[in-house]
Amino acid sequence: MKHSIHVRGIRCYAFHGCMEEEARIGGNYMVDVDIETDFSKAAASDELIHTVNYCGVQKIVDEEMAIRSKLIEHVGQRIFSRIQKELNGINALRIEIHKLSPPIDGDTREVSIVIEG
């Protein structure tokens, strides 16, 4: 049986980007985290200790999004690495960072990056 936990739509206001105005004004971001894990023990026991605590996912995302970077690729790698290191029981992980209304020419709703493994 395959199990997964999805923490989607984590909204953040952050100051990532290569342009000076992005460092000053900031922008809106959304982060999605998909975790493949075996939570059959948690399903039987009803105990948080037997699964991946998604409050920990939220905390890591919030902390890493608060650290300014030029590239969301860099932020994504930091989030990915910390989740793998700090949370137990992860078989596979997927992170997607959405940069909403990026400051590029044209009417673009979002730009996103994905890291999975």
Backbone bond lengths (Angstrom), bond angles and torsions (degrees), N, CA, C in turn:
res aa  C-N    CA-C-N  psi(-1)  N-CA   C-N-CA  omega(-1)  CA-C   N-CA-C  phi
1 M - - - 1.452 - - 1.532 108.44 -
2 K 1.314 116.87 139.14 1.464 122.41 -179.81 1.527 109.48 -103.69
3 H 1.327 116.49 131.88 1.463 121.92 179.16 1.520 109.40 -120.39
4 S 1.314 115.67 147.39 1.464 119.28 174.79 1.518 110.24 -149.23
5 I 1.314 114.44 153.19 1.460 123.18 175.87 1.520 106.53 -121.66
6 H 1.328 116.13 131.19 1.465 121.54 -179.72 1.521 109.04 -118.96
7 V 1.313 115.93 122.38 1.466 121.52 173.71 1.520 104.42 -112.63
8 R 1.321 116.03 105.09 1.464 120.60 -170.35 1.518 111.60 -119.65
9 G 1.318 114.30 148.10 1.460 120.00 174.00 1.518 114.04 74.08
10 I 1.335 117.20 33.38 1.463 119.69 175.34 1.526 106.75 -71.05
11 R 1.321 116.19 110.62 1.466 120.78 -176.14 1.525 110.50 -87.84
12 C 1.329 114.90 134.79 1.465 121.02 -179.41 1.524 109.34 -139.76
13 Y 1.303 115.45 146.86 1.460 121.35 168.60 1.514 104.98 -110.03
14 A 1.330 117.16 121.54 1.461 120.39 -173.62 1.525 110.50 -142.26
15 F 1.312 115.24 174.38 1.464 122.03 -171.76 1.525 111.79 -120.84
16 H 1.325 116.96 43.69 1.461 122.07 -179.64 1.521 110.24 -88.51
17 G 1.327 115.49 149.34 1.455 120.50 175.46 1.512 111.58 140.94
18 C 1.322 114.82 160.15 1.463 121.46 -178.51 1.527 112.08 -86.06
19 M 1.317 117.21 -17.75 1.463 120.62 -177.20 1.531 110.34 -87.27
20 E 1.340 115.96 143.78 1.468 121.02 179.84 1.524 112.02 -57.90
21 E 1.330 116.23 -38.79 1.470 119.12 -178.50 1.529 111.73 -63.79
22 E 1.323 117.66 -31.83 1.469 120.51 177.64 1.530 110.60 -66.67
23 A 1.330 116.34 -34.80 1.469 120.73 177.85 1.525 110.56 -70.20
24 R 1.326 116.91 -31.72 1.466 121.56 -178.64 1.520 112.73 -84.14
25 I 1.323 116.05 -49.96 1.471 119.98 -172.06 1.532 112.64 -92.64
26 G 1.315 116.89 -32.87 1.461 120.21 -177.86 1.517 112.36 79.82
27 G 1.311 115.43 -174.45 1.455 120.55 -179.26 1.519 111.37 -165.84
28 N 1.322 114.81 172.59 1.466 121.86 -178.47 1.525 110.87 -92.35
29 Y 1.314 114.20 139.09 1.458 122.39 179.76 1.520 108.79 -134.17
30 M 1.330 114.96 156.59 1.456 120.95 172.78 1.531 107.06 -135.65
31 V 1.316 115.87 136.97 1.462 121.02 -177.77 1.528 109.10 -121.75
32 D 1.329 115.49 134.59 1.462 122.80 175.35 1.525 108.24 -116.81
33 V 1.324 116.20 135.05 1.464 121.59 178.77 1.527 107.91 -127.79
34 D 1.324 116.09 124.23 1.463 122.42 177.04 1.521 108.07 -116.83
35 I 1.321 115.82 126.86 1.462 121.86 -176.41 1.521 109.24 -122.31
36 E 1.325 115.56 125.95 1.465 120.46 171.83 1.524 106.66 -95.22
37 T 1.321 115.94 125.89 1.460 121.71 -175.97 1.524 108.90 -151.68
38 D 1.288 116.55 170.38 1.463 120.86 173.74 1.524 107.62 -107.38
39 F 1.333 116.28 102.57 1.466 118.38 179.18 1.529 112.43 -106.65
40 S 1.334 116.77 25.96 1.470 119.88 179.16 1.527 111.47 -61.95
41 K 1.331 117.49 -36.12 1.466 120.84 178.20 1.533 110.18 -65.59
42 A 1.321 117.56 -41.41 1.470 121.62 178.05 1.527 110.85 -66.47
43 A 1.331 116.30 -38.27 1.463 120.06 179.23 1.529 110.86 -62.36
44 A 1.324 116.35 -34.49 1.467 120.70 179.39 1.529 112.42 -81.84
45 S 1.339 117.02 -37.42 1.471 120.27 -172.59 1.524 114.28 -92.30
46 D 1.332 117.37 -22.78 1.466 122.48 -174.99 1.532 111.21 62.97
47 E 1.335 116.61 31.77 1.462 122.37 -178.85 1.529 110.15 -117.68
48 L 1.323 115.99 129.69 1.464 123.05 -179.13 1.526 112.28 -59.61
49 I 1.295 116.88 -32.06 1.468 121.69 -178.36 1.531 112.39 -59.56
50 H 1.328 117.80 -20.40 1.458 122.24 -176.43 1.526 113.90 -96.40
51 T 1.326 117.74 14.05 1.460 120.49 179.23 1.523 109.71 -144.09
52 V 1.321 116.33 178.63 1.464 121.80 175.49 1.525 107.42 -82.55
53 N 1.304 116.51 122.34 1.466 121.85 -179.18 1.529 109.24 -78.24
54 Y 1.324 116.93 110.10 1.460 118.94 -176.46 1.519 113.39 -72.74
55 C 1.329 118.24 -11.76 1.475 120.07 170.85 1.527 109.56 -65.40
56 G 1.326 116.42 -34.13 1.462 121.25 175.80 1.515 111.84 -66.17
57 V 1.329 116.53 -36.34 1.465 121.38 176.34 1.524 109.57 -62.21
58 Q 1.325 116.48 -49.31 1.471 121.93 179.74 1.531 110.93 -57.59
59 K 1.316 116.83 -44.18 1.472 122.18 -178.65 1.528 110.99 -61.56
60 I 1.329 116.72 -46.45 1.466 121.09 179.64 1.520 110.62 -62.60
61 V 1.325 117.33 -45.91 1.467 120.90 179.26 1.524 110.17 -59.87
62 D 1.321 117.56 -48.60 1.469 121.03 -179.86 1.529 111.50 -58.51
63 E 1.317 116.66 -45.76 1.469 120.35 -178.23 1.522 112.15 -65.28
64 E 1.315 117.65 -43.57 1.467 120.30 -178.00 1.526 112.27 -73.80
65 M 1.318 117.29 -34.56 1.469 119.63 177.39 1.527 111.19 -67.91
66 A 1.323 117.75 -23.26 1.468 121.89 179.79 1.530 112.53 -77.54
67 I 1.330 117.41 -13.04 1.466 121.33 179.04 1.526 108.37 -92.75
68 R 1.316 116.49 114.79 1.462 120.81 -176.49 1.529 111.93 -62.19
69 S 1.332 114.54 136.05 1.463 122.72 174.69 1.516 108.55 -140.25
70 K 1.315 116.08 155.36 1.461 119.57 176.20 1.530 110.66 -73.65
71 L 1.333 116.45 -35.19 1.466 120.57 -173.42 1.526 111.93 -119.67
72 I 1.338 115.58 136.35 1.465 118.57 175.94 1.532 110.57 -70.45
73 E 1.318 117.01 -20.48 1.461 120.19 174.51 1.533 109.81 -60.52
74 H 1.324 115.76 -40.22 1.468 121.63 179.80 1.533 110.37 -67.78
75 V 1.315 116.54 -44.09 1.468 121.04 178.33 1.530 109.59 -61.61
76 G 1.314 116.62 -44.51 1.463 121.24 179.75 1.517 112.36 -59.41
77 Q 1.319 116.66 -41.75 1.466 119.90 179.39 1.522 111.17 -65.96
78 R 1.326 117.00 -38.26 1.469 120.05 177.45 1.528 110.93 -63.66
79 I 1.334 116.59 -44.67 1.468 120.92 178.76 1.528 109.92 -61.62
80 F 1.322 116.26 -47.95 1.464 122.18 -179.30 1.530 110.49 -57.08
81 S 1.324 116.58 -49.46 1.468 121.45 -177.62 1.523 112.18 -63.07
82 R 1.322 116.66 -42.88 1.467 119.57 -179.06 1.522 112.35 -67.26
83 I 1.329 117.14 -41.89 1.468 119.62 179.35 1.525 109.60 -61.68
84 Q 1.336 116.85 -45.35 1.468 119.74 179.17 1.525 111.67 -62.35
85 K 1.321 116.64 -38.18 1.467 121.03 -176.62 1.529 112.69 -76.66
86 E 1.328 117.22 -40.23 1.463 121.22 -168.98 1.523 115.42 -96.04
87 L 1.322 118.04 -20.25 1.464 120.41 -177.72 1.524 109.77 -112.40
88 N 1.307 116.12 133.21 1.466 121.63 -176.56 1.524 112.20 -88.37
89 G 1.320 115.23 155.60 1.457 121.54 171.21 1.515 115.43 83.95
90 I 1.322 118.01 18.19 1.466 120.63 -178.40 1.527 109.37 -92.98
91 N 1.336 115.96 121.36 1.463 121.72 178.09 1.524 111.61 -91.55
92 A 1.317 117.04 -35.04 1.466 122.59 177.61 1.522 107.22 -152.45
93 L 1.329 115.11 153.41 1.458 120.77 -173.80 1.515 109.64 -142.28
94 R 1.323 116.10 141.03 1.462 122.20 176.23 1.521 107.81 -136.03
95 I 1.334 116.02 127.97 1.463 122.84 178.21 1.521 107.52 -119.37
96 E 1.321 117.19 133.15 1.467 120.92 172.01 1.523 108.00 -129.58
97 I 1.327 115.26 126.58 1.462 120.97 176.03 1.520 107.61 -110.32
98 H 1.327 115.84 125.07 1.460 122.97 178.06 1.528 108.32 -104.47
99 K 1.317 116.24 122.33 1.467 121.19 173.43 1.526 105.30 -96.67
100 L 1.328 116.32 109.11 1.457 121.62 -173.57 1.527 110.46 -83.33
101 S 1.311 116.37 137.68 1.470 123.48 -179.41 1.526 111.63 48.72
102 P 1.333 117.46 60.51 1.464 119.94 -178.14 1.537 110.94 -65.81
103 P 1.327 117.32 149.43 1.465 120.54 -177.88 1.530 111.79 -80.38
104 I 1.333 115.72 69.33 1.461 120.69 177.12 1.519 108.17 -124.62
105 D 1.322 116.37 160.35 1.464 119.96 179.08 1.520 109.72 -63.26
106 G 1.315 115.56 137.58 1.452 120.36 179.33 1.513 111.76 102.56
107 D 1.312 114.45 171.67 1.461 121.59 -178.70 1.529 108.35 -96.82
108 T 1.329 116.51 90.33 1.458 122.39 -176.87 1.518 109.42 -114.41
109 R 1.310 116.49 123.11 1.463 121.47 -178.24 1.518 111.76 -68.57
110 E 1.339 116.60 -43.75 1.462 120.04 -177.27 1.517 110.99 -162.61
111 V 1.317 114.09 160.40 1.459 123.35 168.91 1.522 104.69 -125.02
112 S 1.331 117.90 140.11 1.464 118.26 179.31 1.520 111.12 -138.21
113 I 1.327 114.13 156.54 1.466 121.37 173.86 1.523 107.28 -123.44
114 V 1.321 115.57 152.43 1.461 121.63 179.06 1.526 108.50 -129.98
115 I 1.318 114.81 134.70 1.468 121.58 172.30 1.523 106.23 -126.73
116 E 1.323 116.53 127.96 1.462 118.41 178.33 1.517 111.15 -143.85
117 G 1.290 113.53 152.80 1.451 118.20 179.11 1.505 111.34 177.28
